[in-house]
Structure formats: C-alpha cells, structure tokens
C-alpha cells in the first residue's frame, strides 16, 4: 500500500501544470487597421439590429486596434448614447473630436457633446 502511494505521489510531481487558459489572458493590442475595420463592420451590424451593447463592444475593440480610427470613436459614442451611458458617450465623443477635428460630423458632435456635458436641470 505504501509503495502504491509513493508511486502515485511521484507521478503527480512529474506532471507539468496545465497551461494557462488563453481566454483569461488580457489581450495585447497592436496597431492593426484591418482588424479595426472588421470590428467596425461587425459593430455596425449589431447597431442596425438594435444590439447597442454588442455594437459598443465591437466599436471599443476597433478603437483598441486603431486608436486614431475616428469612425470607431464616433460609432462608440452613438452606441453608448443609445445605451444611456452618458459618461461613456461624452468620453467617446471627446476622443472622436480629438482624433478628427476636421471630420464632416465634427460640428454636429460638438453640439451634442455640449448638450450632454451641460448640467441637468432639477425637476
């Protein structure tokens, strides 16, 4: 009996620990405009379906693959606005304006941002 226990113990020590699950590792992002475009297209699909959270997640991914991707920041702000995430909307729109101050929708977004940033009147 003692020999069996010793053999089992020795076998356990020889086994390597299981590899770390890839899903639990934080993603490492590097500039990848092609991946950013893919994420934007998928986000637009979800946005059209009315799945604001899924769309926002894809737009957020696009901004991580390409931080200078103005359309992704714009769409992220719009998705967050539909979700009712006021702070997230403001942050995304500010980033959009910082990245693309000359964008054709910059004036419109600036006005929306000022409306969102204004203190709410108490009822």
C-alpha atoms as an extended CHARMM CRD file, in Angstrom:
* protein
*
       123  EXT
         1         1  UNK       CA              0.0000000000        0.0000000000        0.0000000000  PROA      1               0.0000000000
         2         2  UNK       CA              2.7980000000        2.3740000000        0.9070000000  PROA      2               0.0000000000
         3         3  UNK       CA              4.5500000000        1.5990000000       -2.3710000000  PROA      3               0.0000000000
         4         4  UNK       CA              1.3870000000        2.4240000000       -4.3500000000  PROA      4               0.0000000000
         5         5  UNK       CA              1.0240000000        5.7890000000       -2.5770000000  PROA      5               0.0000000000
         6         6  UNK       CA              4.6630000000        6.6480000000       -3.1710000000  PROA      6               0.0000000000
         7         7  UNK       CA              4.3530000000        5.7670000000       -6.8710000000  PROA      7               0.0000000000
         8         8  UNK       CA              1.2220000000        7.9270000000       -7.2730000000  PROA      8               0.0000000000
         9         9  UNK       CA              2.8810000000       10.8260000000       -5.4650000000  PROA      9               0.0000000000
        10        10  UNK       CA              5.9460000000       10.5750000000       -7.7440000000  PROA      10              0.0000000000
        11        11  UNK       CA              3.7200000000       10.5460000000      -10.8510000000  PROA      11              0.0000000000
        12        12  UNK       CA              1.8700000000       13.6650000000       -9.6850000000  PROA      12              0.0000000000
        13        13  UNK       CA              5.1490000000       15.5360000000       -9.2420000000  PROA      13              0.0000000000
        14        14  UNK       CA              6.2980000000       14.6240000000      -12.7710000000  PROA      14              0.0000000000
        15        15  UNK       CA              3.1830000000       16.0480000000      -14.4250000000  PROA      15              0.0000000000
        16        16  UNK       CA              3.5200000000       19.5870000000      -15.6980000000  PROA      16              0.0000000000
        17        17  UNK       CA              0.9910000000       22.1650000000      -14.5420000000  PROA      17              0.0000000000
        18        18  UNK       CA             -1.8020000000       22.8420000000      -17.0400000000  PROA      18              0.0000000000
        19        19  UNK       CA             -1.1690000000       25.6680000000      -19.4620000000  PROA      19              0.0000000000
        20        20  UNK       CA             -2.8710000000       28.9380000000      -18.7240000000  PROA      20              0.0000000000
        21        21  UNK       CA             -6.2000000000       29.3520000000      -20.4770000000  PROA      21              0.0000000000
        22        22  UNK       CA             -5.8280000000       31.8220000000      -23.3570000000  PROA      22              0.0000000000
        23        23  UNK       CA             -9.2870000000       33.2690000000      -22.7090000000  PROA      23              0.0000000000
        24        24  UNK       CA             -8.2040000000       34.5640000000      -19.2970000000  PROA      24              0.0000000000
        25        25  UNK       CA             -5.0970000000       36.3370000000      -20.5170000000  PROA      25              0.0000000000
        26        26  UNK       CA             -5.5300000000       40.0450000000      -21.2170000000  PROA      26              0.0000000000
        27        27  UNK       CA             -5.4300000000       40.8370000000      -24.9290000000  PROA      27              0.0000000000
        28        28  UNK       CA             -2.4250000000       42.6480000000      -26.2420000000  PROA      28              0.0000000000
        29        29  UNK       CA             -3.3010000000       45.2180000000      -28.8640000000  PROA      29              0.0000000000
        30        30  UNK       CA             -1.0020000000       46.4400000000      -31.5860000000  PROA      30              0.0000000000
        31        31  UNK       CA             -1.8700000000       48.8040000000      -34.3950000000  PROA      31              0.0000000000
        32        32  UNK       CA             -3.9590000000       46.7490000000      -36.8200000000  PROA      32              0.0000000000
        33        33  UNK       CA             -6.2090000000       48.8490000000      -39.0730000000  PROA      33              0.0000000000
        34        34  UNK       CA             -7.5520000000       45.7870000000      -40.8950000000  PROA      34              0.0000000000
        35        35  UNK       CA             -8.7960000000       44.2490000000      -37.6470000000  PROA      35              0.0000000000
        36        36  UNK       CA            -10.2060000000       47.6250000000      -36.6160000000  PROA      36              0.0000000000
        37        37  UNK       CA            -12.2130000000       47.7980000000      -39.8720000000  PROA      37              0.0000000000
        38        38  UNK       CA            -13.5720000000       44.2920000000      -39.2670000000  PROA      38              0.0000000000
        39        39  UNK       CA            -14.6540000000       45.2340000000      -35.7520000000  PROA      39              0.0000000000
        40        40  UNK       CA            -16.3410000000       48.3930000000      -37.0830000000  PROA      40              0.0000000000
        41        41  UNK       CA            -18.2960000000       46.4220000000      -39.6950000000  PROA      41              0.0000000000
        42        42  UNK       CA            -19.4560000000       43.8770000000      -37.1360000000  PROA      42              0.0000000000
        43        43  UNK       CA            -20.3580000000       46.7030000000      -34.7550000000  PROA      43              0.0000000000
        44        44  UNK       CA            -22.4140000000       48.3750000000      -37.4850000000  PROA      44              0.0000000000
        45        45  UNK       CA            -24.2960000000       45.0950000000      -37.9880000000  PROA      45              0.0000000000
        46        46  UNK       CA            -25.1610000000       44.9180000000      -34.2860000000  PROA      46              0.0000000000
        47        47  UNK       CA            -26.0620000000       48.6230000000      -34.2270000000  PROA      47              0.0000000000
        48        48  UNK       CA            -28.5590000000       48.1590000000      -37.0730000000  PROA      48              0.0000000000
        49        49  UNK       CA            -30.0950000000       45.2400000000      -35.1440000000  PROA      49              0.0000000000
        50        50  UNK       CA            -30.5050000000       47.4450000000      -32.0920000000  PROA      50              0.0000000000
        51        51  UNK       CA            -27.9930000000       45.4690000000      -30.0240000000  PROA      51              0.0000000000
        52        52  UNK       CA            -26.3320000000       48.5260000000      -28.5170000000  PROA      52              0.0000000000
        53        53  UNK       CA            -24.1320000000       46.6800000000      -26.0210000000  PROA      53              0.0000000000
        54        54  UNK       CA            -22.7440000000       44.2740000000      -28.6320000000  PROA      54              0.0000000000
        55        55  UNK       CA            -22.1650000000       47.1730000000      -31.0240000000  PROA      55              0.0000000000
        56        56  UNK       CA            -20.3970000000       49.2170000000      -28.3530000000  PROA      56              0.0000000000
        57        57  UNK       CA            -18.1260000000       46.2840000000      -27.5200000000  PROA      57              0.0000000000
        58        58  UNK       CA            -17.1120000000       45.9380000000      -31.1810000000  PROA      58              0.0000000000
        59        59  UNK       CA            -16.5540000000       49.6630000000      -31.6300000000  PROA      59              0.0000000000
        60        60  UNK       CA            -14.4590000000       49.6890000000      -28.4620000000  PROA      60              0.0000000000
        61        61  UNK       CA            -12.3790000000       46.8100000000      -29.8580000000  PROA      61              0.0000000000
        62        62  UNK       CA            -11.8750000000       48.7830000000      -33.0750000000  PROA      62              0.0000000000
        63        63  UNK       CA            -10.5170000000       51.7520000000      -31.1020000000  PROA      63              0.0000000000
        64        64  UNK       CA             -8.0370000000       49.4740000000      -29.3530000000  PROA      64              0.0000000000
        65        65  UNK       CA             -6.7260000000       48.0870000000      -32.6370000000  PROA      65              0.0000000000
        66        66  UNK       CA             -6.5130000000       51.6020000000      -34.1030000000  PROA      66              0.0000000000
        67        67  UNK       CA             -6.7050000000       54.4450000000      -31.5560000000  PROA      67              0.0000000000
        68        68  UNK       CA             -6.8020000000       57.0220000000      -34.3550000000  PROA      68              0.0000000000
        69        69  UNK       CA             -9.8690000000       55.4980000000      -36.0320000000  PROA      69              0.0000000000
        70        70  UNK       CA            -12.3220000000       58.4090000000      -35.8950000000  PROA      70              0.0000000000
        71        71  UNK       CA            -15.3310000000       56.4900000000      -37.2250000000  PROA      71              0.0000000000
        72        72  UNK       CA            -14.9520000000       53.8680000000      -34.4890000000  PROA      72              0.0000000000
        73        73  UNK       CA            -14.8980000000       56.5710000000      -31.7740000000  PROA      73              0.0000000000
        74        74  UNK       CA            -17.9520000000       58.2130000000      -33.3370000000  PROA      74              0.0000000000
        75        75  UNK       CA            -19.9190000000       54.9700000000      -33.5220000000  PROA      75              0.0000000000
        76        76  UNK       CA            -18.8480000000       54.0360000000      -29.9850000000  PROA      76              0.0000000000
        77        77  UNK       CA            -20.2660000000       57.3280000000      -28.7460000000  PROA      77              0.0000000000
        78        78  UNK       CA            -23.5110000000       56.7680000000      -30.6290000000  PROA      78              0.0000000000
        79        79  UNK       CA            -23.8810000000       53.2260000000      -29.2750000000  PROA      79              0.0000000000
        80        80  UNK       CA            -23.1830000000       54.3430000000      -25.7220000000  PROA      80              0.0000000000
        81        81  UNK       CA            -25.6730000000       57.1730000000      -26.1420000000  PROA      81              0.0000000000
        82        82  UNK       CA            -28.3610000000       54.6610000000      -27.1370000000  PROA      82              0.0000000000
        83        83  UNK       CA            -27.4670000000       52.5740000000      -24.0650000000  PROA      83              0.0000000000
        84        84  UNK       CA            -27.9440000000       55.6080000000      -21.8220000000  PROA      84              0.0000000000
        85        85  UNK       CA            -24.2670000000       55.6790000000      -20.8110000000  PROA      85              0.0000000000
        86        86  UNK       CA            -23.8460000000       59.4580000000      -20.5530000000  PROA      86              0.0000000000
        87        87  UNK       CA            -20.2490000000       59.4290000000      -19.2670000000  PROA      87              0.0000000000
        88        88  UNK       CA            -19.1690000000       56.8400000000      -21.8350000000  PROA      88              0.0000000000
        89        89  UNK       CA            -20.8080000000       58.8320000000      -24.6010000000  PROA      89              0.0000000000
        90        90  UNK       CA            -19.0270000000       62.0150000000      -23.5520000000  PROA      90              0.0000000000
        91        91  UNK       CA            -15.6620000000       60.2350000000      -23.3790000000  PROA      91              0.0000000000
        92        92  UNK       CA            -16.0670000000       58.6570000000      -26.8320000000  PROA      92              0.0000000000
        93        93  UNK       CA            -17.2590000000       61.8890000000      -28.4640000000  PROA      93              0.0000000000
        94        94  UNK       CA            -14.3780000000       63.8460000000      -26.9090000000  PROA      94              0.0000000000
        95        95  UNK       CA            -11.9260000000       61.3070000000      -28.2670000000  PROA      95              0.0000000000
        96        96  UNK       CA            -13.6080000000       61.5000000000      -31.6780000000  PROA      96              0.0000000000
        97        97  UNK       CA            -13.1830000000       65.2760000000      -31.7600000000  PROA      97              0.0000000000
        98        98  UNK       CA             -9.5700000000       64.9860000000      -30.6240000000  PROA      98              0.0000000000
        99        99  UNK       CA             -8.7450000000       62.4380000000      -33.3300000000  PROA      99              0.0000000000
       100       100  UNK       CA            -10.6800000000       64.0900000000      -36.1720000000  PROA      100             0.0000000000
       101       101  UNK       CA            -11.4370000000       67.7690000000      -35.5250000000  PROA      101             0.0000000000
       102       102  UNK       CA            -11.9810000000       68.3380000000      -39.2770000000  PROA      102             0.0000000000
       103       103  UNK       CA            -14.3960000000       65.4010000000      -39.7600000000  PROA      103             0.0000000000
       104       104  UNK       CA            -17.5990000000       66.2790000000      -41.6170000000  PROA      104             0.0000000000
       105       105  UNK       CA            -19.6600000000       65.4660000000      -38.4970000000  PROA      105             0.0000000000
       106       106  UNK       CA            -17.3860000000       67.2500000000      -36.0130000000  PROA      106             0.0000000000
       107       107  UNK       CA            -19.6780000000       70.3010000000      -35.7040000000  PROA      107             0.0000000000
       108       108  UNK       CA            -22.7350000000       68.1590000000      -35.0360000000  PROA      108             0.0000000000
       109       109  UNK       CA            -20.9050000000       66.0420000000      -32.4510000000  PROA      109             0.0000000000
       110       110  UNK       CA            -19.5040000000       69.1490000000      -30.7520000000  PROA      110             0.0000000000
       111       111  UNK       CA            -23.0630000000       70.4620000000      -30.2910000000  PROA      111             0.0000000000
       112       112  UNK       CA            -24.2590000000       67.1000000000      -28.9480000000  PROA      112             0.0000000000
       113       113  UNK       CA            -21.2880000000       66.9860000000      -26.6010000000  PROA      113             0.0000000000
       114       114  UNK       CA            -22.0770000000       70.4420000000      -25.2140000000  PROA      114             0.0000000000
       115       115  UNK       CA            -25.6870000000       69.3720000000      -24.6230000000  PROA      115             0.0000000000
       116       116  UNK       CA            -24.5550000000       66.1820000000      -22.8670000000  PROA      116             0.0000000000
       117       117  UNK       CA            -21.9420000000       67.9580000000      -20.7570000000  PROA      117             0.0000000000
       118       118  UNK       CA            -24.3640000000       70.6560000000      -19.5920000000  PROA      118             0.0000000000
       119       119  UNK       CA            -25.5780000000       70.1200000000      -16.0240000000  PROA      119             0.0000000000
       120       120  UNK       CA            -29.0450000000       68.6030000000      -15.9030000000  PROA      120             0.0000000000
       121       121  UNK       CA            -31.8120000000       70.8200000000      -14.5250000000  PROA      121             0.0000000000
       122       122  UNK       CA            -33.5090000000       69.5120000000      -11.4060000000  PROA      122             0.0000000000
       123       123  UNK       CA            -37.2090000000       68.7360000000      -11.7240000000  PROA      123             0.0000000000
